[in-house]
C-alpha cells in the first residue's frame, strides 16, 4: 500500500512538473514589460505550486518511512529468443560474475533496484551471441585457475548507478587469457536519462527507476558487443587463437524474407540521439494518418523492432546522421534483416510546434483569496515537420517531405490564463502525410 501511495503521488507530481517544463521547452515566451518582475513560470503563484509539490512529496516519504523497491523492467531486455546481429567466434570462453554483482542492489535514499540478476543474465546472453560455447565459472580468473579447453574468461566485475545529475550507469568488464592474465578492460557508461520526452507521450515519460536501469543495461550491453573486437588487445588475443578479425559490422545468417513489395514503414523519430521513445508525436502526426490513407500504409515505430537489429540501434551505437543511416542501410545484413521482418521504408521524422507570446501583459499574484492571473497576451504559433524517406532494401535515393503551418495564439486571463490556439499541428501533419504517401506510392512497383 505504501508503494502504491508513494508511486501515485510521485507520478502525479512528475506530471505537473513535466507539463510546466514542456510548456517552456516548446518555446512559449511571454516577455513582460520592464516594470513586471516575474515571468509566467516564475511568478509567486507558480512558485507556490512548486513548493506544494515538493512539500507533498517529502511528506509522503516521511509517512511511508522506508525506500521503495523497483524491479528491473525485463520486457525491454534481450531474451534467449533474441538473436544479435554480431559475428560469433568459434571459441569456448568462461564467464565469471562475482556474487557481489549477481546480488547487487542499486540504491538511493528513496529507492532501491535489485539489478544484479538482470545485469548478469543480459551479460551471459551477450557472450552466448559472441562465442560458440560459454562456461559459467565459480572461481575468479585472476587466480590463474582457468579450466582447460577455454580460450579465455570474461568477467563482469562491477555495476553501479549514479542517480544524481547526470545520471550514469556504469559497467566494469575484464578479459583474461587462457593463462589467467588480464588482457583487456572496458569501463562502459550509459546515460540514465535515456527516454525522449519530446517525442513521447506524457504517460510514457514517467519512467520508474527500474525502467531506467533496464534501458541502461541494454545500452551498455550493446556498447560492449560493438566495441569488443575494436580493441587491439582483443584482436591480438583472437589472432593467437587463430581467428582473423575485421571491423565490427552487422551480421545476419537467417533466411531471406518475403519479397512482397508492401509499403511497410519504420518510423524513426529524431536520429540525432536515438533515445528510447514510444514515438507518440510522430505516430500521431503521420503514423496514424498513413494507416488511414488510401491505400493504407502500415507504420511501425522504432522501439517495436529495435531488438531485431541489436546491438546497432541503441542510443550509444546507432547512426546519428542521415548519411550515417544511409551507410548503415547499405550493409547487406541490414537489408536482409529488413526483408525478413517485412519493413521496406525507413521514415526519419523531425519537427514540433513553437509558440511565442511576446505581446500584451499578464500579471499573476499568489493564489490566496483575491489572487490569480489577469491581463491579455497574444503572439504566434508555428508547426513545422519534415521527414526523410529511405528504401531499406536498396538504400537508394533519399526523398524529403516538408510541411508547416502558422497562426496566431491568444491568451486572455481572468483568474486563470486560457490559451486559445489554432490547430496548426493538425494541418501541417495532414500536408506532410499527403506528401509522404505520394512519395512511397511512387516507389512501390
C-alpha positions as MATLAB code, in Angstrom:
seq = 'XXXXXXXXXXXXXXXXXXXXXXXXXXXXXXXXXXXXXXXXXXXXXXXXXXXXXXXXXXXXXXXXXXXXXXXXXXXXXXXXXXXXXXXXXXXXXXXXXXXXXXXXXXXXXXXXXXXXXXXXXXXXXXXXXXXXXXXXXXXXXXXXXXXXXXXXXXXXXXXXXXXXXXXXXXXXXXXXXXXXXXXXXXXXXXXXXXXXXXXXXXXXXXXXXXXXXXXXXXXXXXXXXXXXXXXXXXXXXXXXXXXXXXXXXXXXXXXXXXXXXXXXXXXXXXXXXXXXXXXXXXXXXXXXXXXXXXXXXXXXXXXXXXXXXXXXXXXXXXXXXXXXXXXXXXXXXXXXXXXXXXXXXXXXXXXXXXXXXXXXXXXXXXXXXXXXXXXXXXXXXXXXXXXXXXXXXXXXXXXXXXXXXXXXXXXXXXXXXXXXXXXXXXXXXXXXXXXXXXXXXXXXX';
ca = [
       0.000    0.000    0.000;
       2.864    2.354    0.836;
       4.455    1.682   -2.540;
       1.192    2.406   -4.316;
       0.623    5.703   -2.486;
       4.193    6.858   -2.965;
       4.323    5.902   -6.641;
       0.979    7.580   -7.342;
       1.976   10.845   -5.703;
       5.379   10.856   -7.403;
       3.837   10.225  -10.813;
       1.233   12.971  -10.406;
       3.833   15.440   -9.165;
       6.090   14.467  -12.046;
       3.236   15.035  -14.493;
       2.690   18.580  -13.222;
       6.388   19.400  -13.343;
       6.727   17.863  -16.813;
       3.834   19.885  -18.223;
       5.377   23.086  -16.924;
       8.783   22.116  -18.312;
       7.423   21.107  -21.710;
       5.394   24.322  -21.889;
       8.662   26.207  -21.510;
      10.599   23.804  -23.773;
       8.219   24.243  -26.694;
       9.235   27.842  -26.890;
       6.399   29.658  -25.173;
       7.922   33.016  -24.422;
       5.914   35.656  -22.637;
       8.048   38.743  -22.356;
       6.562   41.057  -19.736;
       7.092   44.795  -19.828;
      10.128   46.123  -17.943;
       8.037   47.047  -14.903;
       6.967   43.402  -14.377;
       9.402   41.376  -12.276;
       8.055   37.904  -12.971;
       7.684   35.641  -15.987;
       4.650   33.322  -16.014;
       6.751   30.334  -14.886;
       8.425   32.210  -12.014;
       5.501   34.145  -10.565;
       4.795   33.895   -6.831;
       1.744   31.786   -7.680;
       3.778   29.312   -9.714;
       6.470   29.260   -7.029;
       3.752   28.369   -4.513;
       2.719   25.416   -6.670;
       6.299   24.165   -6.856;
       6.666   24.424   -3.062;
       3.434   22.463   -2.570;
       4.586   19.691   -4.941;
       7.972   19.312   -3.285;
       6.497   19.528    0.226;
       3.857   16.938   -0.607;
       6.498   14.565   -1.954;
       8.619   14.796    1.191;
       5.559   14.423    3.399;
       4.647   11.158    1.683;
       8.203    9.911    2.083;
       8.141   10.820    5.791;
       4.896    8.973    6.486;
       5.708    5.900    4.407;
       9.070    5.545    6.112;
      11.326    3.299    4.033;
      12.552    3.425    0.436;
      10.614    1.888   -2.452;
      11.846   -1.221   -4.266;
      11.562   -1.166   -8.061;
      12.136   -4.266  -10.173;
      14.190   -4.058  -13.336;
      11.855   -3.913  -16.319;
      12.716   -7.213  -18.003;
      10.428   -6.919  -21.036;
      12.801   -4.421  -22.706;
      15.894   -6.634  -22.286;
      17.106   -9.255  -24.786;
      15.889  -12.809  -24.166;
      17.050  -16.269  -25.236;
      14.934  -15.903  -28.378;
      16.675  -12.649  -29.359;
      19.431  -13.086  -31.942;
      22.084  -10.373  -32.046;
      23.435   -9.208  -35.401;
      27.089   -9.799  -34.477;
      29.806  -12.216  -35.533;
      30.078  -15.361  -33.410;
      33.609  -16.681  -32.913;
      34.215  -20.481  -32.742;
      35.713  -20.328  -29.239;
      34.873  -21.641  -25.800;
      35.183  -18.999  -23.108;
      34.309  -18.761  -19.469;
      32.158  -16.171  -17.741;
      32.712  -15.087  -14.166;
      30.376  -12.782  -12.282;
      31.186  -12.192   -8.588;
      28.422  -12.797   -6.074;
      28.556   -9.089   -5.186;
      27.455   -8.300   -8.750;
      24.909  -11.122   -9.047;
      23.146   -9.868   -5.916;
      23.834   -6.161   -6.449;
      21.114   -3.751   -5.326;
      21.382   -0.222   -6.703;
      20.031    2.180   -4.090;
      19.476    5.785   -3.104;
      17.679    7.081   -0.011;
      14.256    6.998   -1.762;
      14.517    3.810   -3.824;
      16.333    0.519   -4.394;
      16.628   -1.623   -7.553;
      17.788   -5.281   -7.372;
      19.718   -5.128  -10.657;
      22.335   -7.853  -10.275;
      20.292  -10.732  -11.674;
      19.108   -8.813  -14.758;
      22.602   -7.457  -15.475;
      24.128  -10.927  -15.127;
      21.587  -12.660  -17.389;
      21.900   -9.972  -20.064;
      25.701  -10.220  -19.961;
      25.512  -14.006  -20.270;
      23.190  -13.667  -23.249;
      25.621  -11.251  -24.937;
      28.562  -13.648  -24.575;
      26.451  -16.529  -25.885;
      25.855  -14.462  -29.019;
      29.565  -13.668  -29.384;
      31.102  -17.109  -28.682;
      30.225  -20.666  -29.702;
      30.396  -22.050  -26.158;
      30.072  -20.388  -22.760;
      31.015  -21.907  -19.382;
      29.858  -20.368  -16.095;
      32.707  -20.261  -13.554;
      32.678  -20.037   -9.758;
      36.335  -19.055   -9.360;
      37.733  -15.662  -10.471;
      40.143  -15.878  -13.428;
      42.632  -13.598  -11.654;
      43.702  -16.620   -9.550;
      45.172  -18.165  -12.701;
      42.867  -21.189  -12.474;
      41.319  -21.082  -15.945;
      39.899  -24.532  -16.814;
      41.472  -26.427  -19.686;
      39.741  -26.032  -23.026;
      38.806  -22.382  -22.504;
      40.377  -19.727  -24.716;
      39.809  -17.116  -22.017;
      37.446  -15.746  -19.396;
      35.268  -12.627  -19.448;
      34.383  -11.118  -16.084;
      31.611   -8.654  -15.241;
      33.454   -7.237  -12.251;
      31.184   -4.364  -11.205;
      27.967   -2.451  -11.889;
      26.831    0.843  -10.381;
      24.305    3.617  -10.947;
      24.707    7.293  -10.108;
      21.303    8.899   -9.699;
      22.491   12.470   -9.177;
      22.717   14.587  -12.322;
      23.961   13.486  -14.732;
      22.536   10.009  -14.141;
      25.000    7.324  -15.260;
      25.011    3.527  -15.287;
      28.488    2.012  -15.076;
      29.838   -1.422  -16.097;
      33.307   -2.845  -15.470;
      34.266   -5.770  -17.726;
      37.591   -7.606  -17.933;
      39.028  -10.195  -20.348;
      41.571  -12.820  -19.254;
      43.662  -15.147  -21.397;
      43.749  -18.935  -21.009;
      46.715  -18.383  -18.641;
      44.700  -16.119  -16.356;
      46.425  -12.916  -17.481;
      44.260   -9.846  -17.886;
      44.489   -8.662  -21.480;
      41.592   -6.222  -21.772;
      39.333   -3.993  -19.707;
      36.190   -1.997  -20.528;
      34.727    0.753  -18.394;
      31.329    1.325  -20.011;
      28.886    4.084  -19.092;
      25.322    4.619  -20.237;
      23.254    7.776  -19.546;
      20.349    7.265  -17.189;
      18.139    9.862  -18.882;
      17.630    7.732  -21.991;
      13.938    8.445  -22.747;
      12.991   11.038  -25.366;
      10.447   13.251  -23.610;
       9.933   15.489  -26.645;
       8.876   12.692  -28.984;
       6.927   10.627  -26.429;
       3.509   10.728  -24.803;
       3.206   12.212  -21.323;
       2.287    8.901  -19.688;
       5.366    7.139  -21.077;
       7.777    9.826  -19.886;
       7.081    8.958  -16.252;
       9.622    6.132  -16.130;
      10.399    4.289  -12.883;
      13.997    3.831  -11.780;
      13.660    0.132  -12.598;
      12.777    1.015  -16.185;
      15.687    3.450  -16.460;
      18.119    0.814  -15.175;
      16.791   -1.770  -17.654;
      17.379    0.536  -20.610;
      20.853    1.359  -19.252;
      21.749   -2.342  -19.016;
      20.567   -2.816  -22.580;
      22.511    0.163  -23.925;
      25.695   -0.763  -22.035;
      25.460   -4.334  -23.370;
      25.190   -3.001  -26.932;
      28.271   -0.828  -26.405;
      30.293   -3.817  -25.210;
      29.263   -6.036  -28.120;
      30.083   -3.375  -30.719;
      33.378   -2.228  -29.175;
      34.783   -5.629  -28.137;
      36.675   -6.530  -31.319;
      37.849   -2.942  -31.875;
      40.344   -3.276  -29.031;
      43.925   -4.017  -30.207;
      44.375   -6.381  -27.243;
      41.293   -8.361  -28.263;
      42.466   -8.534  -31.858;
      45.825   -9.910  -30.700;
      44.096  -12.426  -28.440;
      41.807  -13.616  -31.236;
      44.776  -13.848  -33.609;
      46.600  -16.020  -31.069;
      43.569  -18.314  -31.179;
      43.749  -18.480  -34.971;
      40.921  -16.059  -35.702;
      41.336  -13.121  -38.088;
      39.201  -10.142  -37.113;
      37.653   -7.407  -39.204;
      35.878   -4.165  -38.363;
      32.742   -4.757  -36.298;
      29.720   -4.696  -38.581;
      26.192   -6.158  -38.719;
      25.949   -9.904  -39.350;
      22.832  -11.871  -40.239;
      22.657  -15.560  -41.123;
      18.902  -16.040  -41.300;
      16.812  -16.980  -44.295;
      15.711  -14.479  -46.928;
      12.415  -12.839  -46.161;
       9.388  -12.112  -48.242;
       9.902  -10.185  -51.457;
       6.381   -8.816  -51.434;
       6.501   -5.076  -52.059;
       4.182   -3.992  -49.278;
       4.744   -0.388  -48.219;
       5.544   -1.123  -44.562;
       7.303    1.820  -42.900;
       9.659    2.021  -39.912;
       9.207    5.355  -38.127;
      12.404    6.731  -36.555;
      11.945    9.968  -34.583;
      14.946   12.250  -34.133;
      18.013   10.308  -35.245;
      20.310   12.857  -33.578;
      20.054   10.931  -30.297;
      18.120    7.678  -30.985;
      16.747    7.758  -27.430;
      14.086    5.255  -26.455;
      10.558    6.511  -27.135;
       7.015    5.449  -27.878;
       7.185    7.886  -30.843;
       3.847    9.382  -29.854;
       4.450   12.668  -31.670;
       5.448   11.011  -34.946;
       2.732    8.359  -34.781;
       0.065   10.952  -34.011;
       1.280   13.262  -36.757;
       1.948   10.883  -39.664;
       1.847    7.257  -38.491;
      -1.854    7.002  -37.755;
      -2.748    9.120  -40.788;
      -0.746    6.870  -43.144;
      -2.582    3.855  -41.746;
      -5.891    5.501  -42.639;
      -4.792    6.735  -46.052;
      -5.868    5.126  -49.324;
      -4.258    2.749  -49.983;
      -3.238    2.320  -46.323;
       0.425    2.171  -45.307;
       1.383    0.229  -42.184;
       3.710    2.161  -39.871;
       5.849    0.595  -37.127;
       7.610    2.714  -34.559;
      11.312    2.040  -33.951;
      11.181    0.641  -30.422;
       8.933   -2.211  -31.577;
      11.730   -3.655  -33.739;
      14.883   -2.172  -32.170;
      15.889   -5.509  -30.624;
      15.653   -7.136  -34.076;
      18.739   -5.117  -35.067;
      20.537   -5.396  -31.725;
      23.102   -4.021  -30.924;
      23.157   -1.477  -33.770;
      20.194    0.800  -32.998;
      20.679    1.586  -29.304;
      21.273    5.217  -28.243;
      25.048    4.746  -27.863;
      25.595    2.683  -31.013;
      23.077    3.934  -33.598;
      23.988    6.161  -36.571;
      23.298    9.803  -35.727;
      23.026   11.493  -39.143;
      21.160   10.797  -42.379;
      24.406    9.938  -44.147;
      25.412    7.528  -41.377;
      21.970    5.910  -41.591;
      22.340    5.504  -45.350;
      25.783    3.943  -44.893;
      24.337    1.541  -42.313;
      21.480    0.619  -44.652;
      23.985   -0.340  -47.356;
      25.124   -3.230  -45.136;
      23.851   -6.461  -46.782;
      22.946   -7.927  -43.372;
      20.749   -4.942  -42.550;
      18.925   -5.112  -45.875;
      18.389   -8.852  -45.475;
      17.072   -8.480  -41.917;
      14.716   -5.693  -43.047;
      13.272   -8.056  -45.651;
      12.826  -10.818  -43.076;
      10.822   -8.634  -40.689;
       8.918   -7.117  -43.602;
       9.992   -3.471  -43.269;
      10.538   -1.699  -46.588;
      10.922    2.021  -45.832;
      12.622    3.995  -43.093;
      10.999    7.317  -42.266;
      13.068    9.762  -40.209;
      10.685   12.202  -38.549;
      11.533   15.678  -37.235;
       9.583   18.654  -36.049;
       7.353   20.241  -33.478;
       5.477   23.382  -32.586;
       6.920   26.691  -31.430;
       4.710   29.187  -29.681;
       5.817   32.747  -28.967;
       3.684   35.111  -26.937;
       5.519   38.428  -26.847;
       2.730   40.997  -26.887;
       0.400   42.172  -24.152;
       0.715   41.626  -20.441;
      -0.433   39.103  -17.817;
       0.191   39.647  -14.109;
      -0.093   36.770  -11.635;
      -0.343   37.009   -7.857;
      -0.240   34.271   -5.167;
      -3.341   32.014   -5.148;
      -4.794   33.471   -1.968;
      -8.314   34.949   -1.760;
      -8.499   37.585   -4.455;
      -5.380   36.354   -6.260;
      -4.879   34.899   -9.708;
      -3.743   35.958  -13.191;
      -5.171   38.959  -15.041;
      -4.469   40.520  -18.424;
      -4.245   39.655  -22.095;
      -1.350   38.457  -24.285;
      -1.003   37.285  -27.842;
       1.591   36.090  -30.315;
       2.208   33.414  -32.957;
       2.234   29.625  -33.194;
       4.089   27.691  -35.891;
       4.136   23.955  -36.540;
       6.919   22.645  -38.764;
       7.521   18.995  -39.626;
       9.865   17.210  -42.011;
      10.636   13.639  -42.984;
      13.364   11.772  -44.846;
      12.348    8.533  -46.594;
      14.806    5.725  -47.395;
      14.273    2.350  -49.040;
      15.778   -0.159  -46.570;
      16.002   -2.867  -49.204;
      18.261   -0.895  -51.508;
      19.251    2.339  -49.640;
      18.829    4.188  -52.913;
      17.821    7.811  -53.486;
      16.820    9.818  -50.431;
      13.454   11.637  -50.518;
      12.341   14.540  -48.352;
       8.960   15.910  -47.287;
       8.407   19.244  -45.516;
       5.246   20.931  -44.223;
       4.500   23.885  -41.932;
       1.536   25.949  -40.731;
       1.450   29.218  -38.774;
      -1.323   31.039  -36.942;
      -1.963   33.360  -34.009;
      -2.267   32.488  -30.334;
      -4.305   34.451  -27.804;
      -4.257   34.195  -24.011;
      -6.909   36.084  -22.059;
      -6.510   35.806  -18.291;
      -9.229   36.296  -15.707;
      -8.112   34.457  -12.579;
      -6.565   31.781  -14.876;
      -4.799   32.130  -18.278;
      -6.826   30.435  -21.037;
      -4.743   29.900  -24.222;
      -6.697   29.962  -27.480;
      -4.637   28.038  -30.047;
      -5.217   27.408  -33.727;
      -4.874   23.758  -34.918;
      -1.601   24.338  -36.777;
      -0.232   20.876  -35.933;
      -3.158   19.023  -37.492;
      -2.945   20.999  -40.739;
       0.840   20.607  -41.022;
       0.630   16.865  -40.295;
      -2.087   16.353  -42.883;
       0.029   18.111  -45.500;
       3.159   16.128  -44.559;
       1.263   12.822  -44.641;
      -0.091   13.569  -48.110;
       3.446   14.230  -49.415;
       4.909   11.101  -47.768;
       2.102    8.920  -49.088;
       2.713   10.201  -52.613;
       6.471    9.527  -52.406;
       6.021    5.961  -51.166;
       3.333    5.137  -53.713;
       5.659    6.271  -56.495;
       8.337    3.862  -55.207;
       6.035    0.844  -54.933;
       6.091   -1.229  -58.148;
];
